Amino acid sequence: MHDKLAALLDRLKAHQRDLILAMAGHDGMPAGSALRQVAELENVIAAVEAVADEEATRERKSG
């Protein structure tokens, strides 16, 4: 995986983890906006992983 994609993926996962842990620290149901942020991050994480996989496949084919 390219270093830049790996770094981005690490940042996104860390931010998502921080949000989840913050929600876990409070009683009751998390705010809808916090839930949406986690879901949006999950979608972006999946997209970055897909691009990383595509790049790795391209590198294997060309190398």
VODO-83048 format. One record per atom (N, C-alpha, C): atom name; x, y, z. Coordinates in Angstrom, 2 decimals. Each point is the difference from the previous one (the first is absolute). Example, Ala and Ser with C-alpha at 12.3 -4.5 7.8 and 13.67 -1.06 7.14 Angstrom:
! VODO-83048
[pt 'N',[13.19,-5.69,7.80]],
[pt 'CA',[-0.89,1.19,0.00]],
[pt 'C',[0.90,1.20,0.00]],
[pt 'N',[-0.35,1.05,-0.72]],
[pt 'CA',[0.82,1.19,0.06]],
[pt 'C',[-0.77,1.09,0.73]],
END
This chain:
! VODO-83048
[pt 'N',[0.85,-1.18,0.00]],
[pt 'CA',[-0.85,1.18,0.00]],
[pt 'C',[0.90,1.24,0.00]],
[pt 'N',[-0.37,0.96,-0.77]],
[pt 'CA',[0.77,1.24,-0.04]],
[pt 'C',[0.02,0.63,1.39]],
[pt 'N',[1.12,0.62,0.32]],
[pt 'CA',[0.17,0.62,1.31]],
[pt 'C',[-1.07,1.04,0.28]],
[pt 'N',[-0.34,0.80,-1.01]],
[pt 'CA',[-1.00,1.06,0.20]],
[pt 'C',[-1.38,-0.60,0.27]],
[pt 'N',[-0.35,-1.06,-0.72]],
[pt 'CA',[-1.29,-0.65,0.24]],
[pt 'C',[-0.03,-0.65,1.38]],
[pt 'N',[1.11,-0.63,0.39]],
[pt 'CA',[0.08,-0.63,1.31]],
[pt 'C',[-0.13,1.03,1.11]],
[pt 'N',[0.66,1.15,-0.18]],
[pt 'CA',[-0.08,1.06,1.01]],
[pt 'C',[-1.42,0.55,0.10]],
[pt 'N',[-0.64,0.20,-1.14]],
[pt 'CA',[-1.39,0.48,-0.01]],
[pt 'C',[-0.90,-1.00,0.70]],
[pt 'N',[0.17,-1.26,-0.32]],
[pt 'CA',[-0.81,-1.06,0.61]],
[pt 'C',[0.19,-0.01,1.52]],
[pt 'N',[1.23,0.13,0.44]],
[pt 'CA',[0.27,0.04,1.43]],
[pt 'C',[-0.70,1.17,0.68]],
[pt 'N',[0.06,1.18,-0.64]],
[pt 'CA',[-0.66,1.18,0.58]],
[pt 'C',[-1.51,-0.17,0.07]],
[pt 'N',[-0.59,-0.52,-1.07]],
[pt 'CA',[-1.45,-0.20,-0.03]],
[pt 'C',[-0.44,-0.99,1.07]],
[pt 'N',[0.72,-1.11,0.12]],
[pt 'CA',[-0.35,-1.01,1.00]],
[pt 'C',[0.17,0.53,1.42]],
[pt 'N',[1.05,0.78,0.21]],
[pt 'CA',[0.23,0.58,1.33]],
[pt 'C',[-1.12,0.96,0.37]],
[pt 'N',[-0.42,0.81,-0.96]],
[pt 'CA',[-1.08,0.96,0.27]],
[pt 'C',[-1.31,-0.73,0.28]],
[pt 'N',[-0.27,-1.03,-0.79]],
[pt 'CA',[-1.22,-0.79,0.22]],
[pt 'C',[0.04,-0.66,1.38]],
[pt 'N',[1.14,-0.55,0.35]],
[pt 'CA',[0.16,-0.65,1.31]],
[pt 'C',[-0.23,1.01,1.13]],
[pt 'N',[0.57,1.20,-0.14]],
[pt 'CA',[-0.18,1.04,1.02]],
[pt 'C',[-1.47,0.36,0.17]],
[pt 'N',[-0.72,0.11,-1.11]],
[pt 'CA',[-1.43,0.32,0.08]],
[pt 'C',[-0.77,-1.11,0.71]],
[pt 'N',[0.31,-1.24,-0.35]],
[pt 'CA',[-0.70,-1.13,0.61]],
[pt 'C',[0.28,-0.07,1.50]],
[pt 'N',[1.25,0.18,0.37]],
[pt 'CA',[0.35,-0.04,1.42]],
[pt 'C',[-0.65,1.15,0.77]],
[pt 'N',[-0.09,1.16,-0.63]],
[pt 'CA',[-0.67,1.14,0.64]],
[pt 'C',[-1.48,-0.30,0.21]],
[pt 'N',[-0.64,-0.62,-1.00]],
[pt 'CA',[-1.41,-0.37,0.14]],
[pt 'C',[-0.18,-1.04,1.10]],
[pt 'N',[0.94,-0.93,0.10]],
[pt 'CA',[-0.09,-1.06,1.00]],
[pt 'C',[0.13,0.56,1.42]],
[pt 'N',[0.64,1.14,0.12]],
[pt 'CA',[0.20,0.60,1.31]],
[pt 'C',[-1.22,0.69,0.56]],
[pt 'N',[-1.06,0.09,-0.76]],
[pt 'CA',[-1.22,0.69,0.44]],
[pt 'C',[-1.14,-1.00,0.11]],
[pt 'N',[-0.84,0.23,0.98]],
[pt 'CA',[-1.20,-0.83,0.13]],
[pt 'C',[-1.02,0.41,-1.06]],
[pt 'N',[-0.85,-0.90,-0.34]],
[pt 'CA',[-1.07,0.30,-0.95]],
[pt 'C',[0.44,-0.18,-1.44]],
[pt 'N',[-0.92,0.32,-0.86]],
[pt 'CA',[0.21,-0.16,-1.44]],
[pt 'C',[0.85,1.16,-0.52]],
[pt 'N',[0.99,-0.29,-0.83]],
[pt 'CA',[0.82,1.07,-0.59]],
[pt 'C',[-0.85,0.89,-0.90]],
[pt 'N',[0.47,1.21,-0.16]],
[pt 'CA',[-0.69,0.95,-0.88]],
[pt 'C',[0.04,-0.51,-1.43]],
[pt 'N',[-1.05,0.31,-0.73]],
[pt 'CA',[-0.08,-0.41,-1.40]],
[pt 'C',[1.16,0.53,-0.82]],
[pt 'N',[0.45,1.21,0.30]],
[pt 'CA',[1.12,0.57,-0.76]],
[pt 'C',[1.28,-0.80,0.23]],
[pt 'N',[0.22,-0.48,1.21]],
[pt 'CA',[1.18,-0.81,0.29]],
[pt 'C',[-0.09,-1.34,-0.73]],
[pt 'N',[-1.18,-0.57,-0.01]],
[pt 'CA',[-0.20,-1.27,-0.71]],
[pt 'C',[0.24,0.17,-1.50]],
[pt 'N',[-0.47,1.11,-0.54]],
[pt 'CA',[0.21,0.28,-1.43]],
[pt 'C',[1.48,0.17,-0.31]],
[pt 'N',[0.73,0.67,0.89]],
[pt 'CA',[1.44,0.18,-0.21]],
[pt 'C',[0.71,-1.34,-0.05]],
[pt 'N',[-0.35,-0.89,0.92]],
[pt 'CA',[0.62,-1.32,0.02]],
[pt 'C',[-0.33,-0.76,-1.28]],
[pt 'N',[-1.25,0.07,-0.43]],
[pt 'CA',[-0.41,-0.68,-1.23]],
[pt 'C',[0.70,0.58,-1.22]],
[pt 'N',[0.11,1.32,-0.06]],
[pt 'CA',[0.68,0.63,-1.12]],
[pt 'C',[1.48,-0.39,-0.03]],
[pt 'N',[0.62,-0.03,1.17]],
[pt 'CA',[1.39,-0.43,0.06]],
[pt 'C',[0.16,-1.44,-0.47]],
[pt 'N',[-0.95,-0.86,0.38]],
[pt 'CA',[0.06,-1.39,-0.43]],
[pt 'C',[-0.03,-0.11,-1.53]],
[pt 'N',[-0.84,0.83,-0.62]],
[pt 'CA',[-0.07,0.01,-1.47]],
[pt 'C',[1.29,0.48,-0.62]],
[pt 'N',[0.59,1.04,0.57]],
[pt 'CA',[1.26,0.53,-0.53]],
[pt 'C',[1.13,-1.01,0.21]],
[pt 'N',[0.02,-0.65,1.16]],
[pt 'CA',[1.01,-1.03,0.27]],
[pt 'C',[-0.10,-1.11,-1.05]],
[pt 'N',[-1.21,-0.45,-0.27]],
[pt 'CA',[-0.19,-1.05,-1.01]],
[pt 'C',[0.46,0.47,-1.37]],
[pt 'N',[-0.26,1.25,-0.34]],
[pt 'CA',[0.42,0.53,-1.30]],
[pt 'C',[1.52,0.07,-0.09]],
[pt 'N',[0.66,0.45,1.06]],
[pt 'CA',[1.46,0.08,-0.01]],
[pt 'C',[0.60,-1.40,-0.10]],
[pt 'N',[-0.57,-0.95,0.72]],
[pt 'CA',[0.48,-1.38,-0.08]],
[pt 'C',[-0.16,-0.56,-1.42]],
[pt 'N',[-1.11,0.34,-0.66]],
[pt 'CA',[-0.22,-0.47,-1.37]],
[pt 'C',[1.03,0.59,-0.95]],
[pt 'N',[0.29,1.27,0.15]],
[pt 'CA',[1.01,0.64,-0.85]],
[pt 'C',[1.37,-0.62,0.28]],
[pt 'N',[0.31,-0.24,1.25]],
[pt 'CA',[1.28,-0.62,0.35]],
[pt 'C',[0.11,-1.39,-0.63]],
[pt 'N',[-1.08,-0.75,0.04]],
[pt 'CA',[0.01,-1.33,-0.64]],
[pt 'C',[0.20,0.10,-1.51]],
[pt 'N',[-0.66,0.97,-0.62]],
[pt 'CA',[0.16,0.20,-1.45]],
[pt 'C',[1.44,0.37,-0.34]],
[pt 'N',[0.59,0.87,0.81]],
[pt 'CA',[1.38,0.40,-0.24]],
[pt 'C',[0.95,-1.19,0.17]],
[pt 'N',[-0.23,-0.81,1.01]],
[pt 'CA',[0.84,-1.17,0.23]],
[pt 'C',[-0.11,-0.98,-1.16]],
[pt 'N',[-1.21,-0.18,-0.53]],
[pt 'CA',[-0.21,-0.89,-1.15]],
[pt 'C',[0.73,0.54,-1.22]],
[pt 'N',[-0.08,1.30,-0.23]],
[pt 'CA',[0.70,0.63,-1.13]],
[pt 'C',[1.51,-0.20,0.12]],
[pt 'N',[0.51,0.18,1.20]],
[pt 'CA',[1.44,-0.15,0.21]],
[pt 'C',[0.45,-1.44,-0.25]],
[pt 'N',[-0.80,-0.95,0.44]],
[pt 'CA',[0.34,-1.41,-0.22]],
[pt 'C',[0.01,-0.33,-1.49]],
[pt 'N',[-0.96,0.55,-0.74]],
[pt 'CA',[-0.10,-0.28,-1.43]],
[pt 'C',[1.13,0.66,-0.79]],
[pt 'N',[0.41,1.18,0.45]],
[pt 'CA',[1.03,0.70,-0.76]],
[pt 'C',[1.41,-0.36,0.45]],
[pt 'N',[0.11,-0.62,1.17]],
[pt 'CA',[1.33,-0.30,0.52]],
[pt 'C',[0.35,-1.38,-0.10]],
END
